[in-house]
Amino acid sequence: MLKYIIKRLLWMIPIMLGVIIIVFSLMYITPGDTATILLGDSATPQSVAALNKKLGLDQPYVVQLFNYIKGIVLHVSLGTSYRTKQPVLNEILARFPNTLKLAALAIVLATIIGIVTGIISAVKQYKAADRIATGVALFGVSMPPFWLGLLLILVFSVQLNWLPSAGVATWKNWILPTITLGTAVAGIIMRMTRSSMLDVIRQDYIRTARAKGQREFVVIMKHEFRNALIPIVTIIGVQFGTLMAGAVLCENIFSISGIGKFLVDSINNKDYPCVMGTVLFVAALCTIINLIVDILYTFIDPRIKSVYKIRKRGADNG
Amino acid sequence: MDSSKRHKARNNSIWADTARRIRKNKMAMLSLTILIILIICAVFAKWIAPYQYDAQNLKEAFAYPNWKHLLGTDNLGRDIFSRIIYGGRISLSVGLIAVGIAVVIGGGLGAIAAFYTKADNIIMRFMDVFMAIPSLLMAMAITTALGSGTRNMMIAIGISSMPQYARVMRASVLTVKEQEFVEAAKSIGCSNKMMIIRHILPNAFAPLLVQATLGVGNAILSASTLSFLGLGIQPPTPEWGSLLSTGRIYIRQYWPMTFFPGLAIMLVVYALNILGDGLRDALDPKLKN
């Protein structure tokens, strides 16, 4: 198992290297001269050339890329913001707690709603409860999150005046963004829980559990849900990327100072080191989350762990 | 084989079976009808829309829905219903073309990976790198590099969603490749090219079609998200996301500008999701659940 984790951690290196190359190349081909953007249209060619030299932007693509990678590896630096002149990583880390809080609240809400409705839907297959739940879940998946956010503001902030529509001052501020971000994910988790439960529900061991007089609740939770959990955990893990993307929208709608809002502001201000840094940061985070999900499997399903053990034993013998 | 038998054999093909099964799925058929109506509206917008999408009438600005303006008017007195119909043209074409790009490039790379073992590792590891970046963020980075606009947005969304299609196509081709009919074709001396075009690709295409149907909805959502954030199509072009983005400023005073474009997006994505689910069930009834 440890070998597998080390292997996966090592595999992150080429993946992240690839991500850096792609993101760096995209920013490199972005039209417009960075020094001119920073100095304004009235800058003289001499001052533009001097700034380009200072920032190392007059060097060839490969050298710039190498320097960027060197900065990340040796100094854990994602460059300096053009706008604030602060290290990009500091800017990201200052905003990350808000994004993490939003994502965590949304995933908790989505998981609770998604799993509970998914289980009910599977147990009551083709009954009214199932049809309503699947219909609503599909609405959740199909609804543009920014539209839902605006409608929530319209109803709960403008009409009813119950909840604030911007900022993070109190716990009430988090309610609308959490619902906005969590709805689509809840729909996805619900659909996955339902289909995964339905796969398990007709297995022989479920019939055996019932035949030996097990209580229905125990059959559902211990025998059905436990065995249906792997695809559900996978989908929750995969949703982290969706949540990060959703956070971009939510933070912009509800004026939350997180990395999503930071990314959009950086794009609008042509602050490319910040754009690059944020995308890399999120990509690294998603890769780590995926690794954690893979490790979690072994705790949920001991059969997976035993597969590693058998493989290891086989390798040792062979 | 006489002609009636041949006809019967043809009707038992995977696609005929699928068509038969999907016709029984009422929700999928309803969704298909909604989509066809929307496509017709988008194509014939010039004749169907009661007003030009850019026809301003400041005297009637912010009018609530009435008989003259079914969905009301916007801040410049433009008819929201007409703008949504014209907007459908852009949103639907962005969705379809972006998915087309993803299917051609992603599906093509997936098929190559499945056919040629040597290329497999390189292509799929490349896709792993792409998949490490959330697709919306990837699309945002690409639009930053290429600039905003309809064409660039199609490319950005197409490229960012490409890895999913590569994975689906690869898995599908790998399964079909091992089937007995492929072996049979090989044994009667069928050339590689013929085998790929006639036997493998048509049979491996079904999962890709399901993915593409669901993908069009996601592409429309991504496009409207980019436009909403000001990174996609810019006003006054009436793309659904950009209509919503403009309406957002007036949400506290006037809701129709935000409500109706969002409803249009949701309706299309909902219909595409139901159709995609229906297609998946029809193509593989064993998967139904």
Interface residues (C-beta under 8 A of the other chain):
Chain A: P14 I15 M16 G18 V19 I22 V23 L26 M27 I29 T30 P31 L138 F139 V141 S142 M143 P144 P145 F146 W147 L150 L151 I153 L154 V158 R194 S195 L198 D199 G241 T242 M244 A245 V248 L249 N252 L263 V264 I267 N268 Y272 V275 V279 V282 A283 C286 T287
Chain B: R125 F126 D128 V129 F130 A132 I133 P134 S135 L136 L137 M138 M140 A141 I142 T144 A145 G147 G217 L221 S224 T225 F228 L229 G230 L231 G241 L244 R248 I251 R252 W255 T258 F259 G262 I265 M266 V269 Y270 N273 I274 N289
